[in-house]
Amino acid sequence: MFSQQRIQEYERKYPLLKEMIALQPVLWFNPAENKKNHPQGVSLDKQDMHDAEQLWKRYAPFLAKEFPETKEANGMIESPLRKIAHMKEKLEHKFSSKIAGDMYLKCDNELAVAGSIKARGGFFEVLHYAENLALEAGLITKEDSYEAFSNQTFRDLFKQYTIGVGSTGNLGLSIGIMSAKLGFNVSVYMSADAKQWKKDLLREKGATVHEFEGDFSKAITAGRQQTLADPKGYFVDDEDSDHLFLGYSTAAFRLKKQLEEENIKVDEEHPLFVYLPCGVGGAPGGITFGLKQLFGEHVHCFFVEPVQAPSVLLGLLTGEREKVSVQDFGISNRTEADGLAVGRPSKFATIISEQLISGIYTIEDEELFQLLAMLADSEDIYVEPSAAAGLVGPVKILQSSYIEEHHIATENATHIVWATGGGLVPEVDMEHFYQKGKE
């Protein structure tokens, strides 16, 4: 933790910090938002996104064969976009505030196999690594059917390699499930806030789980060191990975198609607002990058963090990015939103997000449970606490000065709340979440 004098110096420079340290919900607009939509100093571009999408398509036959739940979607890992008009009405009543435009839920809580947004980045990075190994070994070409990855020859190759990842839960599930299915030795280094059922499921799927008393930072540091000590070790680094980032970015192509199917326009008269729960920042950062490449200045992306774990907001507000942690300022990083319990932001993603996002708001755990229960009652959709974080976004942003300052016409706006997880949560745990919200 920083000295009191140093904290006071930061508070003088950034007045919002005082409210954050007091654990009050805050709303911050990004003064560095880049209207050109291509972040400076970043090598990734739209072509990289297209290349990433092609990798997904190459692997589709393998995924359809190994995971029957993806067969109907021809081996694609994708979630529905659902209109949530009843939830919108409930929010308007609760906050006595009209929400201009339509409200939708991007149901990554229903993503096949892993039940969370982390499937997009986690699966992609493992599949990318496996493809490179297979190509180098001469087992396949990019023109062959990737259904061949089911063969024992490939498993014999992959079992010589180790994959490691540090996780609060959902990324670990994605990496563990896909790595074990391909035949890798996989170790997941999990922080103290990771749910027991996630650890149990990983072990059931064939992953080795290492448990830590500390938070995400301790788990990822230990995982990185132990994995890279193995000459054939590959570490999926949630704090610094362009492959995870690209995997998430391809969601923009899928969402654009879904919007077109619903005849939803995105332009100056039809702005798009997207609300993304944020942990280390890789998933919401990747999706924001993708959406900005496709929709430019007409999409406005807002991150949401718990008041006890505002790591990305802290990094962007102070300009220190990954060099500061919430613990430096006496903030605990303890939250029921385990997927968002991150003390230090992603180095790679934050450099990009600081130029592209419109803002960040923070939310209390109690409100997460209330929103979760409201969604269940109004739409019969059940999500985990962290996935409910974006639901109050339209109210917060439309009531704020952001709309007027940016001269945005909101009458025909589309609001998309990204439901990041919950599909694999045991029924008894989900019932506990719901009852807590009702109380």
C-alpha positions as CSV (number, residue, x, y, z in Angstrom):
1,M,0.0,0.0,0.0
2,F,1.2,3.5,-0.8
3,S,2.0,5.9,2.0
4,Q,-0.8,8.3,3.1
5,Q,1.2,11.2,1.7
6,R,1.4,9.6,-1.7
7,I,-2.3,8.7,-1.7
8,Q,-3.1,12.3,-0.8
9,E,-1.0,13.6,-3.7
10,Y,-2.9,11.3,-6.1
11,E,-6.2,12.5,-4.6
12,R,-5.3,16.2,-5.2
13,K,-4.5,15.4,-8.8
14,Y,-7.5,13.1,-9.4
15,P,-10.4,14.2,-7.2
16,L,-12.5,11.2,-8.3
17,L,-10.0,8.9,-6.5
18,K,-11.2,10.1,-3.1
19,E,-14.7,8.7,-3.8
20,M,-13.2,5.4,-5.2
21,I,-11.1,4.9,-2.0
22,A,-14.3,5.6,0.0
23,L,-15.9,2.7,-2.1
24,Q,-18.6,5.0,-3.5
25,P,-19.9,4.1,-7.0
26,V,-18.5,6.5,-9.5
27,L,-18.9,7.4,-13.2
28,W,-15.9,8.4,-15.2
29,F,-15.8,9.6,-18.8
30,N,-12.6,9.1,-20.9
31,P,-10.9,12.4,-21.8
32,A,-8.6,10.5,-24.1
33,E,-11.3,8.8,-26.2
34,N,-9.9,8.6,-29.8
35,K,-12.6,9.4,-32.4
36,K,-10.4,8.0,-35.2
37,N,-11.0,4.5,-33.6
38,H,-7.6,3.1,-34.4
39,P,-5.4,3.2,-31.3
40,Q,-2.0,4.7,-31.8
41,G,1.1,2.6,-31.1
42,V,-0.9,-0.7,-31.6
43,S,0.0,-3.1,-34.4
44,L,-3.3,-5.0,-34.5
45,D,-5.9,-4.0,-37.1
46,K,-9.1,-5.2,-38.8
47,Q,-7.1,-7.7,-40.9
48,D,-5.9,-9.4,-37.8
49,M,-9.5,-9.7,-36.7
50,H,-10.4,-11.3,-40.1
51,D,-7.5,-13.7,-39.7
52,A,-8.7,-14.7,-36.2
53,E,-12.2,-15.3,-37.6
54,Q,-10.7,-17.6,-40.2
55,L,-9.0,-19.7,-37.5
56,W,-12.4,-20.2,-35.8
57,K,-13.8,-21.4,-39.1
58,R,-11.0,-23.8,-39.6
59,Y,-11.6,-25.4,-36.2
60,A,-15.4,-25.6,-36.6
61,P,-15.4,-29.3,-37.8
62,F,-13.3,-30.3,-34.7
63,L,-15.5,-28.3,-32.3
64,A,-18.7,-29.8,-33.8
65,K,-17.3,-33.3,-33.4
66,E,-15.8,-32.9,-29.9
67,F,-18.5,-30.7,-28.4
68,P,-21.9,-32.0,-29.6
69,E,-23.6,-28.9,-28.1
70,T,-21.9,-26.8,-30.9
71,K,-23.2,-29.1,-33.7
72,E,-26.4,-27.1,-34.4
73,A,-24.2,-23.9,-34.8
74,N,-21.9,-25.9,-37.1
75,G,-19.0,-25.8,-34.6
76,M,-19.2,-22.1,-33.9
77,I,-19.0,-20.8,-30.3
78,E,-21.6,-18.0,-30.3
79,S,-24.4,-16.7,-28.2
80,P,-27.9,-15.2,-28.9
81,L,-28.8,-11.5,-28.8
82,R,-32.1,-11.2,-26.9
83,K,-34.4,-8.1,-26.6
84,I,-35.1,-7.5,-22.9
85,A,-38.1,-5.1,-23.0
86,H,-39.5,-6.3,-19.6
87,M,-36.2,-5.7,-17.9
88,K,-36.1,-2.3,-19.5
89,E,-39.5,-1.5,-18.0
90,K,-38.4,-2.7,-14.6
91,L,-35.3,-0.4,-14.7
92,E,-37.4,2.6,-15.8
93,H,-39.8,2.0,-12.9
94,K,-37.0,1.4,-10.3
95,F,-35.0,4.5,-11.3
96,S,-38.0,6.6,-12.4
97,S,-36.1,7.3,-15.6
98,K,-37.0,6.7,-19.2
99,I,-34.5,4.7,-21.3
100,A,-34.5,6.0,-24.8
101,G,-34.1,3.3,-27.5
102,D,-34.2,-0.5,-27.2
103,M,-32.3,-2.7,-24.8
104,Y,-30.8,-6.1,-25.6
105,L,-28.8,-8.7,-23.7
106,K,-25.8,-10.4,-25.5
107,C,-26.1,-13.8,-23.8
108,D,-22.5,-15.0,-23.4
109,N,-23.8,-16.7,-20.3
110,E,-25.1,-19.2,-22.8
111,L,-21.9,-19.7,-24.8
112,A,-21.5,-23.4,-25.5
113,V,-19.0,-25.5,-23.6
114,A,-17.7,-22.9,-21.2
115,G,-20.8,-20.8,-20.4
116,S,-18.9,-17.5,-20.3
117,I,-17.3,-14.7,-22.4
118,K,-13.9,-16.3,-21.6
119,A,-14.6,-19.0,-24.2
120,R,-14.0,-16.4,-26.9
121,G,-10.5,-15.5,-25.8
122,G,-9.5,-18.7,-24.0
123,F,-10.5,-21.2,-26.6
124,F,-9.0,-19.0,-29.4
125,E,-5.6,-18.8,-27.7
126,V,-5.4,-22.5,-27.1
127,L,-6.5,-23.4,-30.6
128,H,-4.1,-20.9,-32.1
129,Y,-1.2,-22.5,-30.1
130,A,-2.3,-26.0,-31.1
131,E,-2.5,-25.1,-34.7
132,N,1.0,-23.7,-34.7
133,L,2.4,-26.9,-33.1
134,A,0.6,-29.1,-35.6
135,L,1.7,-27.0,-38.6
136,E,5.3,-27.1,-37.4
137,A,5.1,-30.8,-36.9
138,G,3.7,-31.3,-40.5
139,L,0.6,-33.0,-39.2
140,I,-1.8,-30.6,-41.0
141,T,-2.1,-27.7,-43.5
142,K,-4.6,-24.9,-43.3
143,E,-6.4,-26.4,-46.3
144,D,-7.1,-29.7,-44.5
145,S,-10.1,-30.5,-42.4
146,Y,-9.4,-29.7,-38.8
147,E,-11.6,-32.5,-37.6
148,A,-8.2,-34.3,-37.7
149,F,-7.3,-32.7,-34.4
150,S,-9.5,-35.4,-32.8
151,N,-7.0,-38.1,-33.9
152,Q,-4.6,-39.7,-31.4
153,T,-1.6,-38.5,-33.5
154,F,-2.4,-35.0,-32.5
155,R,-2.9,-35.9,-28.8
156,D,0.4,-37.6,-28.8
157,L,2.0,-34.4,-29.9
158,F,0.2,-32.1,-27.5
159,K,0.8,-34.3,-24.4
160,Q,4.4,-33.3,-24.7
161,Y,3.5,-29.7,-23.9
162,T,2.2,-27.9,-20.8
163,I,-0.3,-25.0,-20.8
164,G,-0.7,-22.8,-17.7
165,V,-3.1,-20.0,-16.8
166,G,-3.8,-17.8,-13.8
167,S,-7.5,-17.3,-13.2
168,T,-10.3,-16.2,-10.9
169,G,-12.4,-18.8,-12.5
170,N,-14.0,-18.4,-16.0
171,L,-10.8,-18.0,-18.0
172,G,-9.4,-21.0,-16.2
173,L,-12.4,-23.1,-17.2
174,S,-12.1,-22.1,-20.8
175,I,-8.3,-22.8,-21.0
176,G,-8.6,-26.0,-18.9
177,I,-11.5,-27.5,-20.9
178,M,-10.1,-26.9,-24.3
179,S,-6.5,-27.8,-23.5
180,A,-7.5,-31.1,-21.8
181,K,-9.7,-31.9,-24.8
182,L,-6.8,-31.5,-27.2
183,G,-4.5,-33.6,-25.0
184,F,-2.3,-30.9,-23.4
185,N,-1.1,-31.1,-19.8
186,V,-2.9,-28.1,-18.3
187,S,-2.5,-26.3,-15.0
188,V,-4.8,-23.6,-13.7
189,Y,-3.5,-21.4,-10.9
190,M,-6.6,-20.1,-9.1
191,S,-6.9,-17.2,-6.6
192,A,-8.7,-17.5,-3.3
193,D,-11.9,-16.0,-4.6
194,A,-12.4,-18.7,-7.2
195,K,-15.6,-20.7,-6.6
196,Q,-15.1,-24.3,-5.4
197,W,-17.4,-25.7,-8.1
198,K,-15.1,-24.2,-10.8
199,K,-12.1,-25.9,-9.3
200,D,-14.0,-29.2,-9.1
201,L,-15.2,-29.0,-12.7
202,L,-11.7,-28.3,-13.9
203,R,-10.3,-31.3,-12.1
204,E,-13.2,-33.4,-13.6
205,K,-12.2,-32.2,-17.1
206,G,-8.6,-33.3,-16.6
207,A,-6.9,-30.1,-15.6
208,T,-4.5,-29.7,-12.6
209,V,-5.7,-27.0,-10.2
210,H,-3.3,-25.0,-8.0
211,E,-5.0,-23.0,-5.3
212,F,-3.6,-19.8,-3.7
213,E,-4.5,-17.9,-0.6
214,G,-3.9,-14.6,-2.3
215,D,-5.8,-12.8,-5.1
216,F,-5.5,-12.9,-8.9
217,S,-2.1,-11.1,-9.1
218,K,-0.5,-13.8,-6.9
219,A,-2.0,-16.6,-8.8
220,I,-1.0,-15.3,-12.2
221,T,2.5,-14.4,-11.1
222,A,3.1,-17.9,-9.7
223,G,1.5,-19.6,-12.7
224,R,3.6,-17.6,-15.1
225,Q,6.9,-18.5,-13.3
226,Q,6.1,-22.2,-12.9
227,T,4.8,-22.6,-16.5
228,L,7.7,-20.8,-18.2
229,A,10.2,-22.8,-16.2
230,D,9.2,-25.7,-18.4
231,P,11.0,-25.6,-21.8
232,K,7.7,-26.9,-23.3
233,G,5.5,-24.7,-21.2
234,Y,3.1,-22.1,-22.7
235,F,1.5,-19.5,-20.5
236,V,-1.8,-17.9,-21.4
237,D,-1.2,-14.4,-19.9
238,D,-4.4,-12.6,-19.1
239,E,-2.4,-9.5,-18.3
240,D,-0.5,-9.4,-21.6
241,S,-1.9,-11.4,-24.5
242,D,-2.7,-10.3,-28.0
243,H,-4.2,-13.8,-28.9
244,L,-6.8,-13.6,-26.1
245,F,-7.5,-10.0,-27.2
246,L,-8.1,-11.1,-30.9
247,G,-10.3,-14.0,-29.8
248,Y,-12.6,-11.6,-28.1
249,S,-12.5,-9.1,-30.9
250,T,-14.1,-11.5,-33.4
251,A,-17.4,-11.1,-31.3
252,A,-17.8,-7.9,-33.3
253,F,-18.3,-9.7,-36.6
254,R,-20.9,-12.0,-35.0
255,L,-22.8,-9.1,-33.3
256,K,-22.8,-7.1,-36.6
257,K,-24.5,-10.0,-38.3
258,Q,-27.1,-10.4,-35.5
259,L,-27.9,-6.7,-35.6
260,E,-28.4,-6.9,-39.4
261,E,-30.7,-9.9,-38.9
262,E,-32.8,-7.7,-36.5
263,N,-32.7,-4.8,-39.0
264,I,-30.9,-2.7,-36.4
265,K,-29.0,0.2,-37.9
266,V,-25.8,1.7,-36.3
267,D,-25.1,5.2,-37.5
268,E,-25.3,8.8,-36.3
269,E,-29.1,8.7,-35.9
270,H,-28.9,5.2,-34.5
271,P,-26.1,5.1,-31.9
272,L,-25.0,1.8,-30.3
273,F,-24.2,1.7,-26.5
274,V,-22.5,-1.4,-25.1
275,Y,-22.0,-2.1,-21.4
276,L,-19.2,-4.6,-20.6
277,P,-18.3,-6.0,-17.2
278,C,-14.5,-5.7,-16.7
279,G,-11.9,-7.6,-14.7
280,V,-8.4,-7.4,-16.0
281,G,-9.8,-5.7,-19.1
282,G,-8.9,-8.2,-21.9
283,A,-12.4,-9.4,-22.8
284,P,-14.1,-6.0,-22.8
285,G,-11.1,-4.4,-24.4
286,G,-11.0,-6.9,-27.3
287,I,-14.7,-6.5,-27.9
288,T,-14.5,-2.7,-27.8
289,F,-11.6,-2.9,-30.3
290,G,-13.6,-5.1,-32.6
291,L,-16.7,-3.0,-32.4
292,K,-14.8,0.2,-33.0
293,Q,-13.2,-1.3,-36.2
294,L,-16.7,-2.0,-37.5
295,F,-18.9,0.9,-36.2
296,G,-16.4,3.7,-35.6
297,E,-17.6,6.7,-33.7
298,H,-21.2,5.5,-33.6
299,V,-20.5,2.8,-30.9
300,H,-20.0,3.9,-27.3
301,C,-18.4,1.3,-25.0
302,F,-18.5,1.5,-21.3
303,F,-16.8,-0.8,-18.8
304,V,-18.2,-1.8,-15.4
305,E,-16.1,-2.7,-12.4
306,P,-17.0,-3.5,-8.7
307,V,-16.3,-0.7,-6.2
308,Q,-13.9,-3.1,-4.5
309,A,-11.9,-3.9,-7.7
310,P,-11.8,-0.8,-10.0
311,S,-8.4,-1.8,-11.4
312,V,-8.8,-0.6,-15.0
313,L,-10.4,2.7,-13.9
314,L,-7.6,3.3,-11.5
315,G,-5.0,2.6,-14.2
316,L,-6.6,4.9,-16.7
317,L,-7.6,7.7,-14.2
318,T,-4.0,8.0,-13.0
319,G,-2.4,7.2,-16.3
320,E,-0.3,4.5,-14.5
321,R,-2.0,1.6,-16.3
322,E,-0.7,-1.7,-14.9
323,K,1.8,0.0,-12.7
324,V,-0.7,0.5,-9.9
325,S,-3.1,-1.9,-8.1
326,V,-6.2,-1.3,-6.1
327,Q,-4.4,-2.5,-3.0
328,D,-1.9,0.4,-3.4
329,F,-4.8,2.6,-2.4
330,G,-6.2,0.5,0.4
331,I,-9.0,-1.0,-1.8
332,S,-9.6,-4.7,-0.9
333,N,-10.2,-6.3,-4.3
334,R,-12.8,-8.5,-2.5
335,T,-16.0,-8.8,-4.3
336,E,-18.8,-11.4,-4.9
337,A,-18.3,-10.8,-8.6
338,D,-15.4,-13.2,-8.7
339,G,-14.8,-12.8,-12.4
340,L,-14.1,-9.1,-11.8
341,A,-11.9,-9.5,-8.7
342,V,-8.7,-8.2,-10.3
343,G,-6.4,-5.8,-8.6
344,R,-4.2,-4.8,-11.6
345,P,-5.3,-4.2,-15.2
346,S,-4.0,-5.9,-18.4
347,K,-0.9,-4.2,-19.8
348,F,-1.7,-5.0,-23.4
349,A,-5.5,-4.3,-23.3
350,T,-5.3,-1.2,-21.3
351,I,-3.0,0.6,-23.8
352,I,-5.7,0.1,-26.4
353,S,-8.8,0.6,-24.2
354,E,-7.5,4.0,-22.9
355,Q,-7.9,5.3,-26.4
356,L,-11.2,3.6,-27.4
357,I,-13.6,3.4,-24.4
358,S,-16.1,6.1,-23.6
359,G,-16.0,5.6,-19.9
360,I,-16.3,3.4,-16.8
361,Y,-18.7,3.2,-13.9
362,T,-18.4,1.2,-10.7
363,I,-21.1,-0.8,-8.9
364,E,-21.7,-2.2,-5.5
365,D,-22.1,-6.0,-5.0
366,E,-25.5,-5.5,-3.4
367,E,-26.8,-3.9,-6.6
368,L,-25.4,-6.8,-8.7
369,F,-27.6,-9.3,-6.9
370,Q,-30.6,-7.0,-7.2
371,L,-30.1,-6.7,-10.9
372,L,-29.6,-10.4,-11.3
373,A,-32.9,-11.1,-9.5
374,M,-34.7,-8.5,-11.6
375,L,-33.4,-10.1,-14.8
376,A,-34.6,-13.5,-13.7
377,D,-38.0,-12.2,-12.7
378,S,-38.5,-10.1,-15.9
379,E,-36.9,-12.2,-18.6
380,D,-36.4,-15.7,-17.0
381,I,-32.7,-15.3,-17.7
382,Y,-30.2,-16.3,-15.0
383,V,-26.7,-15.0,-14.9
384,E,-23.8,-14.9,-12.3
385,P,-23.4,-11.6,-10.3
386,S,-20.5,-10.2,-12.4
387,A,-22.7,-10.7,-15.6
388,A,-25.4,-8.4,-14.2
389,A,-23.0,-5.4,-13.9
390,G,-24.0,-3.8,-17.3
391,L,-27.8,-3.9,-16.7
392,V,-27.9,-0.5,-15.1
393,G,-25.7,1.1,-17.7
394,P,-28.4,2.7,-19.9
395,V,-29.8,4.5,-16.9
396,K,-26.4,5.8,-15.7
397,I,-25.3,7.0,-19.1
398,L,-28.6,8.5,-20.4
399,Q,-28.9,10.4,-17.1
400,S,-25.3,11.7,-17.3
401,S,-23.7,14.7,-19.1
402,Y,-22.1,12.3,-21.7
403,I,-25.0,12.5,-24.1
404,E,-25.2,16.3,-24.2
405,E,-21.5,16.8,-24.3
406,H,-21.2,14.5,-27.3
407,H,-24.4,15.7,-29.0
408,I,-25.8,12.2,-29.3
409,A,-29.4,11.6,-30.6
410,T,-30.6,8.8,-28.3
411,E,-34.2,8.4,-29.5
412,N,-33.3,5.5,-31.8
413,A,-30.4,4.2,-29.7
414,T,-29.6,0.5,-29.2
415,H,-28.3,-0.6,-25.8
416,I,-26.5,-3.9,-25.5
417,V,-25.7,-5.3,-22.1
418,W,-23.0,-8.0,-22.3
419,A,-24.0,-10.9,-20.0
420,T,-20.5,-12.4,-19.5
421,G,-21.2,-15.7,-17.6
422,G,-23.4,-18.0,-15.6
423,G,-24.1,-20.9,-18.0
424,L,-22.2,-23.5,-15.9
425,V,-23.2,-22.2,-12.4
426,P,-24.7,-25.1,-10.4
427,E,-28.4,-24.7,-9.8
428,V,-28.0,-24.5,-6.0
429,D,-25.5,-21.6,-6.4
430,M,-27.7,-19.8,-8.9
431,E,-30.7,-20.1,-6.5
432,H,-28.5,-18.6,-3.7
433,F,-27.6,-15.6,-6.0
434,Y,-31.3,-15.1,-6.8
435,Q,-32.5,-15.3,-3.2
436,K,-29.8,-12.9,-2.1
437,G,-31.0,-10.4,-4.8
438,K,-34.6,-10.8,-3.6
439,E,-33.7,-10.1,0.0
